[in-house]
C-alpha cells in the first residue's frame, strides 16, 4: 500500500485533481453516491 501522504505528493506532482471522502477500503461500495458524483463531474469537465 502506498501511504496517503505519498499518494497526495504524487498526485500533486502529476497535476491531478484529488477528491477525498471518508469510507471503507472499498469506497465504491460504502459511498456509491460520492463515487457516482465524481465520475459524472469528471465526465462533464472541460
ABEGO torsion letter per residue (X at the ends): XBBAAAAAAAAAAAGBBBBBBBEBABAAAABAAAAAAAAAAAAABX
